[in-house]
Amino acid sequence: MDRFAEVRGRIRRAVQAGRHSVRAVRAEARAHETEPDPDLPDERQPAPEPATAAPPVHPSTVSRDDAEVPKGLRIAAAWAWRILVLGVLGYFLLQFVGMLNHVIVPLTIALLLTALLSPAVKALKRAKLPPSLATAVVVVGGIATVAGVLTLVITQFVSGLPDLVGNAREGVQKIQGWLRNGPLHISDAQLSAALNAVEDVVNRNRSGLTSGALSTAGATLDVLAGLFLVLFSTFFFLRDGGRIWRAVVSVLPRGARAPVAAAGEASWGTLVAYVRATVLVAFIDALGIGTAIAILRVPFAFPLAALVFLASFIPIVGATLSGAVAVLVALVARGPFVALILLGAVIAVQQLEGHVLQPLIMGRAVAIHPLAVIVAIAAGVVIAGIIGALVAVPLVAVMNTGIRRLVMHRWEPPPDSVIVSAEPPPR
């Protein structure tokens, strides 16, 4: 071992000596290059080579190769891969929501019902009722109200359906007479050919319609299961909503609990304000259009008003579609003149809603641009159909409030943290 250590020391000294000799030779060569030649005049002496400065490296780059890339391209690439990651994450999130839609959709509806019914539960609690009893009274009362309204709507619809069918037949006959004797002068053979073509289309798609009906009947169990999940979730959200939210916040890191809790409370306030305002606006729409239907003696006044009320929960689009249905019923039952008058009433109610009710009732708490509303409804319809259109706008309103609150929140360091600053503290 001693001999091995001696050999290793000799090799190390030889290497160091070689390095010193190479450095000395290089230094001597540089000295000869910069030393002026005494045989040449001063003006013909070779000029010293300028020192080339290394290109500056930006603080955001990790190497000089990155510094050679233009700053705009670096920023665009940084945005691109982050947007790509967020897009992939959003895609898998939508896939996950699609897998659990039978659970997520009822829970979302339960949250909307909770936001609607929570003031009544708070009022009963202030009246010294136990939380469970107050919640049960509100839920049972809501179920009884919905059942009574549905019973009245179905009863009126069943009683007035034969007259509507007869008016529809008369309307079809009038249309056929106008097609024969009007400016188009369509012959009976052409009308028969058109009717036969429609009948052939129905016959060819009969199997698809039958399978669709069977699948709808098979989905009844899913609807019932979702209904029970909505009821139970609404009950527990109304009774233990605060404790559930505190339990969710408690699993977050300590530094994120306060801002997330504040954002959640602000978002819940926005949701409550949105649901209350939507119910009030829907009631005013239904009252206005229903009054016009009753004055014009159009059949199904109460069912059509109920349809307008339910459809008004889909902003901008819902009331328009339900009003169009009312105008079609008036056209079939009372003729084109009454239908035009009802159309004017529907347009007047829509203008009142858009220019007075929405800005006055909604207020700044849930102010969303109409373009965002339309895009949200379209995306909701594509993703989840009617339910998606129903929950799209409140979801956007809640996310808008929560994100704004998180951005505006000032993060405060925990008491045991130490802040190191290069600047002296202000005096």
NUSE-938193 format. One record per residue (C-alpha): residue in one letter; x, y, z. Coordinates in steps of 0.1 Angstrom, whole numbers, padded with zeros to 4 digits, always signed. Layout:
N
AXYZ;...
***
This chain:
427
M+0000+0000+0000;D+0028+0024+0008;R+0044+0017-0026;F+0011+0022-0043;A+0006+0056-0026;E+0041+0066-0036;V+0035+0058-0072;R+0002+0077-0072;G+0019+0108-0057;R+0046+0107-0084;I+0020+0106-0111;R+0001+0135-0096;R+0032+0156-0093;A+0041+0148-0129;V+0007+0159-0141;Q+0009+0191-0121;A+0043+0198-0135;G+0031+0193-0170;R+0002+0216-0165;H+0025+0243-0152;S+0048+0240-0181;V+0019+0242-0206;R+0006+0273-0189;A+0040+0289-0190;V+0044+0282-0227;R+0010+0297-0234;A+0017+0328-0214;E+0051+0333-0232;A+0034+0329-0266;R+0008+0356-0257;A+0035+0379-0244;H+0054+0375-0277;E+0022+0382-0297;T+0015+0414-0279;E+0051+0426-0276;P+0059+0453-0303;D+0086+0446-0329;P+0115+0470-0326;D+0123+0468-0363;L+0089+0482-0373;P+0077+0518-0370;D+0050+0525-0345;E+0023+0531-0371;R+0029+0496-0386;Q+0027+0477-0353;P-0001+0451-0354;A-0032+0462-0335;P-0042+0441-0305;E-0072+0419-0311;P-0103+0432-0294;A-0116+0410-0266;T-0149+0394-0277;A-0174+0397-0249;A-0197+0367-0242;P-0233+0372-0252;P-0254+0382-0222;V-0276+0354-0207;H-0311+0364-0198;P-0321+0355-0162;S-0349+0333-0175;T-0326+0312-0196;V-0305+0283-0184;S-0279+0283-0211;R-0264+0305-0239;D-0282+0283-0264;D-0315+0295-0249;A-0303+0331-0251;E-0298+0327-0288;V-0336+0320-0292;P-0356+0352-0296;K-0374+0363-0265;G-0408+0363-0282;L-0404+0327-0294;R-0393+0317-0259;I-0424+0333-0244;A-0447+0317-0270;A-0432+0283-0264;A-0436+0287-0227;W-0473+0296-0232;A-0478+0268-0257;W-0467+0239-0235;R-0486+0252-0205;I-0518+0256-0225;L-0512+0221-0239;V-0509+0207-0204;L-0540+0225-0193;G-0559+0212-0224;V-0549+0176-0217;L-0559+0181-0180;G-0593+0195-0191;Y-0599+0167-0215;F-0593+0140-0189;L-0614+0160-0164;L-0643+0160-0188;Q-0639+0123-0194;F-0640+0118-0156;V-0671+0139-0153;G-0687+0119-0182;M-0680+0087-0164;L-0696+0100-0132;N-0724+0120-0147;H-0750+0100-0129;V-0735+0113-0096;I-0722+0147-0106;V-0754+0160-0122;P-0777+0152-0092;L-0752+0167-0069;T-0751+0199-0090;I-0789+0201-0090;A-0789+0196-0053;L-0765+0225-0049;L-0788+0247-0069;L-0818+0236-0048;T-0798+0242-0016;A-0790+0278-0027;L-0827+0283-0034;L-0840+0268-0001;S-0813+0278+0023;P-0830+0312+0033;A-0861+0293+0043;V-0840+0269+0065;K-0822+0298+0081;A-0855+0315+0089;L-0868+0283+0106;K-0836+0279+0125;R-0840+0315+0138;A-0875+0305+0149;K-0858+0280+0173;L-0865+0249+0153;P-0838+0221+0154;P-0817+0220+0122;S-0830+0185+0111;L-0866+0195+0116;A-0862+0228+0098;T-0845+0211+0069;A-0872+0184+0067;V-0900+0209+0067;V-0885+0229+0039;V-0877+0198+0018;V-0911+0182+0023;G-0928+0215+0015;G-0908+0219-0017;I-0917+0184-0028;A-0954+0190-0021;T-0953+0223-0041;V-0936+0207-0071;A-0960+0177-0070;G-0990+0200-0068;V-0979+0221-0097;L-0971+0190-0119;T-1005+0175-0111;L-1023+0208-0121;V-1002+0210-0153;I-1009+0174-0163;T-1046+0177-0155;Q-1050+0207-0177;F-1029+0193-0205;V-1049+0160-0206;S-1083+0179-0205;G-1073+0203-0233;L-1054+0179-0255;P-1085+0167-0276;D-1095+0203-0285;L-1059+0211-0295;V-1057+0180-0317;G-1089+0190-0334;N-1076+0225-0340;A-1044+0211-0353;R-1063+0190-0379;E-1083+0220-0390;G-1051+0240-0393;V-1035+0213-0414;Q-1065+0213-0437;K-1064+0251-0440;I-1027+0248-0449;Q-1035+0222-0475;G-1062+0243-0490;W-1039+0273-0491;L-1013+0252-0509;R-1038+0241-0535;N-1056+0275-0541;G-1028+0299-0531;P-1000+0313-0552;L-0981+0280-0552;H-1010+0260-0569;I-0997+0226-0557;S-1017+0197-0571;D-1032+0169-0551;A-1007+0145-0566;Q-0978+0166-0553;L-0994+0168-0519;S-0999+0131-0517;A-0964+0124-0529;A-0950+0147-0501;L-0972+0130-0474;N-0961+0096-0487;A-0925+0107-0485;V-0930+0117-0448;E-0947+0084-0441;D-0918+0065-0457;V-0893+0084-0435;V-0913+0075-0404;N-0916+0039-0414;R-0879+0036-0421;N-0869+0050-0388;R-0896+0032-0368;S-0870+0007-0354;G-0848+0036-0342;L-0878+0054-0326;T-0888+0022-0309;S-0854+0014-0296;G-0851+0050-0284;A-0884+0047-0265;L-0872+0014-0250;S-0839+0030-0239;T-0859+0059-0224;A-0880+0034-0205;G-0849+0016-0194;A-0834+0049-0182;T-0864+0055-0159;L-0846+0036-0131;D-0816+0059-0135;V-0839+0089-0133;L-0855+0077-0101;A-0820+0069-0086;G-0809+0104-0096;L-0841+0119-0080;F-0835+0102-0047;L-0798+0113-0048;V-0809+0149-0054;L-0834+0147-0024;F-0809+0132+0000;S-0780+0155-0011;T-0803+0185-0008;F-0813+0175+0027;F-0777+0171+0040;F-0764+0201+0021;L-0791+0222+0038;R-0784+0208+0072;D-0747+0202+0073;G-0734+0224+0044;G-0712+0245+0066;R-0695+0215+0083;I-0690+0198+0049;W-0673+0228+0035;R-0651+0232+0066;A-0641+0196+0064;V-0631+0200+0027;V-0610+0231+0034;S-0593+0214+0064;V-0576+0188+0041;L-0558+0216+0022;P-0523+0229+0031;R-0524+0255+0059;G-0514+0283+0036;A-0542+0277+0012;R-0571+0273+0037;A-0578+0309+0042;P-0579+0320+0006;V-0598+0289-0006;A-0624+0294+0023;A-0628+0330+0014;A-0632+0322-0023;G-0657+0294-0015;E-0678+0317+0006;A-0679+0344-0021;S-0688+0318-0047;W-0716+0305-0026;G-0729+0340-0021;T-0729+0345-0059;L-0747+0312-0064;V-0774+0321-0039;A-0778+0355-0055;Y-0780+0340-0090;V-0806+0314-0080;R-0828+0340-0063;A-0826+0364-0091;T-0833+0337-0117;V-0864+0325-0098;L-0877+0360-0096;V-0870+0368-0133;A-0886+0334-0143;F-0917+0342-0122;I-0921+0376-0138;D-0917+0361-0173;A-0942+0334-0166;L-0966+0359-0151;G-0964+0383-0181;I-0966+0356-0208;G-0992+0336-0189;T-1014+0367-0185;A-1012+0374-0222;I-1021+0338-0230;A-1051+0339-0206;I-1063+0373-0220;L-1061+0359-0256;R-1080+0328-0245;V-1053+0305-0258;P-1056+0269-0244;F-1031+0255-0219;A-1026+0289-0202;F-1012+0275-0169;P-0991+0247-0185;L-0976+0271-0210;A-0969+0296-0181;A-0952+0268-0161;L-0932+0259-0192;V-0920+0295-0195;F-0911+0295-0158;L-0890+0263-0160;A-0874+0273-0193;S-0864+0308-0180;F-0838+0291-0158;I-0818+0288-0190;P-0809+0325-0196;I-0817+0342-0229;V-0825+0310-0247;G-0850+0293-0225;A-0877+0320-0224;T-0874+0325-0261;L-0880+0288-0269;S-0909+0285-0245;G-0924+0317-0259;A-0921+0302-0294;V-0940+0271-0282;A-0968+0293-0268;V-0970+0312-0302;L-0973+0279-0321;V-1001+0267-0298;A-1019+0301-0303;L-1014+0297-0341;V-1030+0262-0341;A-1058+0270-0316;R-1068+0307-0324;G-1053+0315-0358;P-1025+0338-0371;F-1039+0371-0358;V-1039+0360-0322;A-1006+0343-0327;L-0991+0376-0339;I-1005+0395-0308;L-0990+0368-0285;L-0957+0371-0303;G-0957+0408-0296;A-0964+0402-0260;V-0936+0376-0258;I-0911+0401-0274;A-0922+0428-0250;V-0916+0406-0220;Q-0882+0395-0233;Q-0872+0432-0238;L-0884+0440-0203;E-0863+0411-0190;G-0831+0419-0209;H-0830+0456-0203;V-0847+0461-0169;L-0850+0429-0149;Q-0816+0413-0155;P-0795+0445-0148;L-0817+0455-0118;I-0822+0421-0101;M-0789+0403-0110;G-0768+0433-0101;R-0730+0434-0102;A-0726+0402-0081;V-0734+0379-0110;A-0728+0402-0139;I-0716+0381-0169;H-0712+0393-0205;P-0740+0380-0228;L-0714+0365-0251;A-0700+0344-0221;V-0736+0333-0214;I-0743+0322-0249;V-0709+0303-0251;A-0715+0287-0217;I-0750+0275-0227;A-0737+0261-0261;A-0709+0243-0243;G-0733+0229-0217;V-0757+0216-0243;V-0728+0199-0262;I-0714+0183-0230;A-0745+0174-0210;G-0776+0183-0230;I-0805+0202-0212;I-0789+0197-0178;G-0756+0212-0191;A-0775+0242-0204;L-0792+0246-0170;V-0760+0245-0149;A-0736+0262-0173;V-0743+0298-0165;P-0743+0294-0127;L-0711+0274-0130;V-0695+0302-0149;A-0707+0328-0124;V-0693+0308-0095;M-0660+0302-0112;N-0657+0339-0121;T-0663+0350-0085;G-0640+0323-0070;I-0611+0330-0094;R-0614+0367-0089;R-0613+0363-0051;L-0583+0340-0053;V-0564+0365-0076;M-0573+0395-0053;H-0564+0377-0021;R-0531+0388-0006;W-0511+0358+0007;E-0499+0365+0042;P-0469+0344+0055;P-0475+0322+0085;P-0463+0335+0118;D-0433+0313+0121;S-0419+0321+0086;V-0388+0343+0080;I-0387+0368+0051;V-0353+0375+0037;S-0351+0408+0017;A-0322+0425+0000;E-0336+0459+0008;P-0335+0474+0043;P-0368+0478+0061;P-0385+0512+0057;R-0381+0536+0087;
***
